């Protein structure tokens, strides 16, 4: 998916890397950092990676470079994480679904009804990012930056006045997503299991007619032409991160690592603000081009709360503890 925070990161990194002076240690060692993403080759994310690669090669006199696998050619998020484990990749951009494959408790970040808006997300990030990063570090992964991909909505062929209407549709379900599977089970809907790279073709053939995603991602991945309705109700922010194998990261010269990480940290807040704006722009573009925005009816909103409760009951004790979800919800609501 197009992680706009990483777009901001890579553009900022490319601008921040000095083009005339070499980094001290970079000339003494070299190699390629192999990065995979589901984002299309034409996306700003990938163009940013290309730009940073050029600058990285310039400041290291060709010793270090990025090798970019875009458009899902390296597979879905579970595939790229597996390839990191076996040494075929070094880094990947994943959503919270991918993060939960490393440590399943991180599924709480997009669990139904837990984090409902950006203000709540900011509170949770402040309270939990270090804890989550340590859980990932224990599994051998470092975080180069946390990202946002907009607000989750249902995009469908036909109006959705309640999540229960999905029972009459053919919704996509990501097989590796604990929360998507539990939500559809709580609704009583039968999902069509597909990896992200398979969704485009399934929409073209009519195999599926409903997806949950963000306007930013739907437009970037070109999923939108075969759908025509979007819920104006949202289902919380979709978050993700750029992860890297810790051993590989430590093999990179210290001054190169420090420089890149400093630039990522410096541009974090502004990049996420851009992601939020781009998601709204993408939604407005869809509505302007003929999409129908639908709001849940009064009954639909009641249905949603009941569905969230049932999905949570399925996830607690199997994916994460009640203690963790209670702590996250308490932080989210500032209580």
HELIX and SHEET records of a PDB file:
HELIX    1   1 UNK A    4  UNK A   16  1                                  13    
HELIX    2   2 UNK A   26  UNK A   28  5                                   3    
HELIX    3   3 UNK A   44  UNK A   59  1                                  16    
HELIX    4   4 UNK A   77  UNK A   85  1                                   9    
HELIX    5   5 UNK A   96  UNK A  102  1                                   7    
HELIX    6   6 UNK A  104  UNK A  110  5                                   7    
HELIX    7   7 UNK A  118  UNK A  138  1                                  21    
HELIX    8   8 UNK A  163  UNK A  168  5                                   6    
HELIX    9   9 UNK A  178  UNK A  187  1                                  10    
HELIX   10  10 UNK A  196  UNK A  205  1                                  10    
HELIX   11  11 UNK A  215  UNK A  220  1                                   6    
HELIX   12  12 UNK A  224  UNK A  226  5                                   3    
HELIX   13  13 UNK A  246  UNK A  251  1                                   6    
HELIX   14  14 UNK A  254  UNK A  266  1                                  13    
HELIX   15  15 UNK A  268  UNK A  288  1                                  21    
HELIX   16  16 UNK A  298  UNK A  315  1                                  18    
HELIX   17  17 UNK A  322  UNK A  332  1                                  11    
SHEET    1   A 5 UNK A  64  UNK A  69  0                                        
SHEET    2   A 5 UNK A  31  UNK A  36  1                                        
SHEET    3   A 5 UNK A  91  UNK A  95  1                                        
SHEET    4   A 5 UNK A 237  UNK A 245 -1                                        
SHEET    5   A 5 UNK A 141  UNK A 151 -1                                        
SHEET    1   B 4 UNK A 210  UNK A 213  0                                        
SHEET    2   B 4 UNK A 153  UNK A 156 -1                                        
SHEET    3   B 4 UNK A 229  UNK A 231 -1                                        
SHEET    4   B 4 UNK A 292  UNK A 294  1                                        
SHEET    1   C 2 UNK A 172  UNK A 173  0                                        
SHEET    2   C 2 UNK A 192  UNK A 193  1                                        
END                                                                             
